[in-house]
Structures are given as C-alpha cells and as structure tokens.
Amino acid sequence: GLVLDGRTLTVIFQGGLEEKFLELARHCRSVLCCRSTPLQKSMVVKLVRRQLKAMTLSIGDGANDVSMIQAADVGIGISGQEGMQAVMASDFAISRFKHLKKLLLVHGHWCYARLAKMVIYFFYKNVCYVNLLFWYQFFCGFSGSTMLDYWQMIFFNLFFTSVPPLLFGALDKDVSAEMLLRLPELYKNGQ
C-alpha cells in the first residue's frame, strides 16, 4: 500500500511528478491520501481517470470530500457526524462504511445483470418492431401507408418499454444476496 499526505501531493502536483506517482501507484494494491485538501483529492481522482483511463469510485463523509465525489465516475457518500454534504453530492448514499461491501457486491452485481439484460431486450424489441414495418412495406408496394394506427404504436412502445423494466427491476435476482457475499468473485464473472 501507498500512503500519501497533503504535503507530498503538493510536491507531486507542483513538481510535475504525476507520471512517476502513477507508475508507483500501479504497483500498489491500494493508495490512501490522508490530510489532503479537497482540491488535492479531486486532482488525484482526475489524474487517475485521465492518465490510466480507469473507472474511479470515491467515498467520502464530509463537505471536504464533495469535489472528490463529483470528480469520480461513481460517488458514494457516507452520512455521519460531518453532515450531509457528501451524501447530497453523491450517486449512492450509505449510513456506515461497512455497508459498502453489500452495495458493491450485491446491488452492483444485480444492477449490472439487469442492465445487460435490458439492453438486449430493447434491441430485440426494436428489431422486431422495425422488421415488422419493413416487411409490411413490401406487402403494400412501398406506398408509405401505415400498418398500425398512431395510438397502437404508442401503446406498443409504452407497454413494451415500461412494464418489463419495472418487472426486471423489482423481481430479477439471478443470484441470491447471501451467495454474492459469500463468493465475491461472482462480481467479476458477470462482467
């Protein structure tokens, strides 16, 4: 692991040592920045996003973490003694740091699986609908006449676009929460 304080980050950013810092950080399993300013925190996140082309996740519990949370791809705010500023600026909010495991491994896996299935579903729905209209044009000699009334097209899109996402969002759980917590490697297999 690598632990950096605010003074070290000042030397890195003012001295043009960002590439050397990233090279060192790549060899570490974790990098911790402590006693740093909000600007330094957001600069570290932006540097990792820009140079490493990596997806970033920032976790904070106070107003000094807001810029870091907003600079990351995914921001998690922890509601605590320092107020609710981090929670208000974040994508997800948890009450304690111990809930991070369940948020990432269980809800992250379920969300990824649901989104993957829904993207395929929307492609399938649109291909079926457009294919139907395409072959109808051959039948009617490319006259431009419509096969369905306007209200039927609206109903088709409304029904097939709203009901399945609601059902998938509420009911689809490919693996139980207990199994996902017991076997964290299932998160990688889903990707």
C-alpha positions as a Python dict, from the first residue, in 0.01 Angstrom:
ca = {
    (1, 'G'): (0, 0, 0),
    (2, 'L'): (93, 361, -51),
    (3, 'V'): (5, 635, 196),
    (4, 'L'): (42, 999, 94),
    (5, 'D'): (-22, 1317, 288),
    (6, 'G'): (-112, 1664, 164),
    (7, 'R'): (247, 1791, 156),
    (8, 'T'): (357, 1501, -62),
    (9, 'L'): (68, 1560, -302),
    (10, 'T'): (166, 1929, -325),
    (11, 'V'): (520, 1828, -424),
    (12, 'I'): (385, 1578, -680),
    (13, 'F'): (145, 1821, -848),
    (14, 'Q'): (369, 2129, -840),
    (15, 'G'): (684, 1940, -938),
    (16, 'G'): (537, 1766, -1242),
    (17, 'L'): (579, 1420, -1090),
    (18, 'E'): (233, 1291, -1186),
    (19, 'E'): (366, 1017, -1418),
    (20, 'K'): (608, 887, -1154),
    (21, 'F'): (331, 893, -895),
    (22, 'L'): (104, 690, -1123),
    (23, 'E'): (383, 443, -1201),
    (24, 'L'): (438, 389, -829),
    (25, 'A'): (63, 367, -764),
    (26, 'R'): (23, 96, -1030),
    (27, 'H'): (248, -135, -828),
    (28, 'C'): (38, -91, -512),
    (29, 'R'): (-280, -273, -419),
    (30, 'S'): (-420, 39, -254),
    (31, 'V'): (-334, 408, -237),
    (32, 'L'): (-450, 621, 54),
    (33, 'C'): (-436, 1000, 56),
    (34, 'C'): (-474, 1150, 402),
    (35, 'R'): (-453, 1502, 540),
    (36, 'S'): (-507, 1650, 195),
    (37, 'T'): (-714, 1941, 74),
    (38, 'P'): (-1039, 1895, -121),
    (39, 'L'): (-866, 2024, -434),
    (40, 'Q'): (-586, 1768, -399),
    (41, 'K'): (-838, 1486, -358),
    (42, 'S'): (-1022, 1580, -674),
    (43, 'M'): (-692, 1626, -863),
    (44, 'V'): (-586, 1271, -773),
    (45, 'V'): (-917, 1132, -898),
    (46, 'K'): (-898, 1335, -1220),
    (47, 'L'): (-537, 1227, -1275),
    (48, 'V'): (-626, 859, -1242),
    (49, 'R'): (-925, 897, -1473),
    (50, 'R'): (-730, 1089, -1735),
    (51, 'Q'): (-400, 903, -1739),
    (52, 'L'): (-499, 546, -1654),
    (53, 'K'): (-837, 557, -1831),
    (54, 'A'): (-978, 377, -1528),
    (55, 'M'): (-1323, 395, -1374),
    (56, 'T'): (-1299, 567, -1039),
    (57, 'L'): (-1505, 540, -723),
    (58, 'S'): (-1477, 796, -444),
    (59, 'I'): (-1608, 759, -93),
    (60, 'G'): (-1646, 1050, 144),
    (61, 'D'): (-1830, 1154, 456),
    (62, 'G'): (-1798, 1529, 477),
    (63, 'A'): (-1808, 1860, 293),
    (64, 'N'): (-1434, 1838, 220),
    (65, 'D'): (-1498, 1525, 8),
    (66, 'V'): (-1761, 1678, -224),
    (67, 'S'): (-1521, 1778, -503),
    (68, 'M'): (-1360, 1432, -497),
    (69, 'I'): (-1700, 1261, -511),
    (70, 'Q'): (-1810, 1477, -803),
    (71, 'A'): (-1485, 1417, -995),
    (72, 'A'): (-1524, 1038, -979),
    (73, 'D'): (-1732, 820, -1208),
    (74, 'V'): (-1921, 683, -908),
    (75, 'G'): (-1950, 875, -584),
    (76, 'I'): (-2057, 726, -253),
    (77, 'G'): (-2148, 946, 40),
    (78, 'I'): (-2147, 824, 397),
    (79, 'S'): (-2392, 1003, 623),
    (80, 'G'): (-2227, 1073, 951),
    (81, 'Q'): (-2114, 1324, 1206),
    (82, 'E'): (-1972, 1566, 950),
    (83, 'G'): (-2307, 1641, 790),
    (84, 'M'): (-2494, 1551, 476),
    (85, 'Q'): (-2297, 1744, 209),
    (86, 'A'): (-2119, 1431, 80),
    (87, 'V'): (-2445, 1238, 68),
    (88, 'M'): (-2618, 1516, -126),
    (89, 'A'): (-2336, 1528, -384),
    (90, 'S'): (-2302, 1151, -427),
    (91, 'D'): (-2459, 895, -657),
    (92, 'F'): (-2520, 649, -374),
    (93, 'A'): (-2554, 701, -1),
    (94, 'I'): (-2484, 458, 279),
    (95, 'S'): (-2512, 505, 653),
    (96, 'R'): (-2191, 325, 751),
    (97, 'F'): (-1873, 221, 578),
    (98, 'K'): (-1947, -147, 647),
    (99, 'H'): (-2241, -131, 402),
    (100, 'L'): (-2002, -69, 113),
    (101, 'K'): (-1945, -442, 65),
    (102, 'K'): (-2314, -513, 15),
    (103, 'L'): (-2357, -207, -208),
    (104, 'L'): (-2080, -314, -443),
    (105, 'L'): (-2105, -692, -441),
    (106, 'V'): (-2480, -746, -419),
    (107, 'H'): (-2654, -439, -557),
    (108, 'G'): (-2374, -371, -807),
    (109, 'H'): (-2398, -726, -945),
    (110, 'W'): (-2776, -715, -968),
    (111, 'C'): (-2770, -374, -1136),
    (112, 'Y'): (-2511, -486, -1389),
    (113, 'A'): (-2703, -804, -1473),
    (114, 'R'): (-3034, -618, -1505),
    (115, 'L'): (-2887, -350, -1730),
    (116, 'A'): (-2720, -607, -1955),
    (117, 'K'): (-3047, -797, -1996),
    (118, 'M'): (-3247, -480, -2057),
    (119, 'V'): (-3010, -357, -2330),
    (120, 'I'): (-3054, -686, -2513),
    (121, 'Y'): (-3430, -666, -2457),
    (122, 'F'): (-3454, -314, -2605),
    (123, 'F'): (-3253, -418, -2911),
    (124, 'Y'): (-3479, -720, -2958),
    (125, 'K'): (-3796, -513, -2915),
    (126, 'N'): (-3686, -253, -3168),
    (127, 'V'): (-3561, -509, -3420),
    (128, 'C'): (-3895, -692, -3406),
    (129, 'Y'): (-4094, -373, -3448),
    (130, 'V'): (-3884, -229, -3732),
    (131, 'N'): (-3866, -568, -3905),
    (132, 'L'): (-4245, -588, -3899),
    (133, 'L'): (-4278, -242, -4057),
    (134, 'F'): (-4007, -319, -4313),
    (135, 'W'): (-4175, -635, -4442),
    (136, 'Y'): (-4514, -461, -4447),
    (137, 'Q'): (-4374, -208, -4694),
    (138, 'F'): (-4303, -495, -4935),
    (139, 'F'): (-4661, -613, -4891),
    (140, 'C'): (-4814, -270, -4965),
    (141, 'G'): (-4576, -190, -5252),
    (142, 'F'): (-4381, 84, -5070),
    (143, 'S'): (-4684, 312, -5076),
    (144, 'G'): (-4597, 464, -4738),
    (145, 'S'): (-4921, 353, -4576),
    (146, 'T'): (-4907, 278, -4208),
    (147, 'M'): (-4973, -67, -4079),
    (148, 'L'): (-5085, 43, -3734),
    (149, 'D'): (-5278, 341, -3607),
    (150, 'Y'): (-5088, 607, -3420),
    (151, 'W'): (-5241, 512, -3084),
    (152, 'Q'): (-5145, 145, -3138),
    (153, 'M'): (-4782, 241, -3198),
    (154, 'I'): (-4783, 450, -2881),
    (155, 'F'): (-4942, 166, -2684),
    (156, 'F'): (-4688, -84, -2821),
    (157, 'N'): (-4394, 131, -2717),
    (158, 'L'): (-4548, 226, -2385),
    (159, 'F'): (-4636, -130, -2287),
    (160, 'F'): (-4314, -295, -2408),
    (161, 'T'): (-4092, -17, -2280),
    (162, 'S'): (-4237, 44, -1935),
    (163, 'V'): (-4365, -286, -1796),
    (164, 'P'): (-4057, -513, -1850),
    (165, 'P'): (-3808, -269, -1690),
    (166, 'L'): (-4035, -238, -1387),
    (167, 'L'): (-4066, -615, -1355),
    (168, 'F'): (-3694, -673, -1409),
    (169, 'G'): (-3607, -400, -1160),
    (170, 'A'): (-3831, -543, -890),
    (171, 'L'): (-3804, -918, -940),
    (172, 'D'): (-3488, -1018, -1127),
    (173, 'K'): (-3217, -1152, -897),
    (174, 'D'): (-3003, -1407, -1077),
    (175, 'V'): (-2803, -1498, -764),
    (176, 'S'): (-2907, -1459, -401),
    (177, 'A'): (-2753, -1188, -185),
    (178, 'E'): (-2604, -1444, 52),
    (179, 'M'): (-2427, -1624, -235),
    (180, 'L'): (-2289, -1297, -373),
    (181, 'L'): (-2150, -1200, -33),
    (182, 'R'): (-2001, -1548, 16),
    (183, 'L'): (-1839, -1557, -331),
    (184, 'P'): (-1717, -1207, -426),
    (185, 'E'): (-1556, -1342, -745),
    (186, 'L'): (-1906, -1370, -894),
    (187, 'Y'): (-1893, -995, -948),
    (188, 'K'): (-1608, -1032, -1199),
    (189, 'N'): (-1772, -1327, -1373),
    (190, 'G'): (-2075, -1114, -1453),
    (191, 'Q'): (-1862, -867, -1641),
}
